[in-house]
Amino acid sequence: MASVDLTPIIPVVIAFFVLAAIAGLLAVAAVVDLVVSSRRTRLASRQSVRTYYRGLSLSH
């Protein structure tokens, strides 16, 4: 039986997971930025978080 040497692919797998982690962090940062930037508008209209964002999602 021939064994397969996976050593050359390990850096590719590590790079994939690093890029996936970076993309995940950027996605979370974008959502946090959206929520924080619209807080003043939401509070001025006296809407809850759920009501405000439900209105935004239905308007698209």
ABEGO torsion letter per residue (X at the ends): XBBBBAAAAAAAAAAAAAAAAAAAAAAAAAAAAAAAAAAAAAAAAGBBAAAAAAAAAAAX
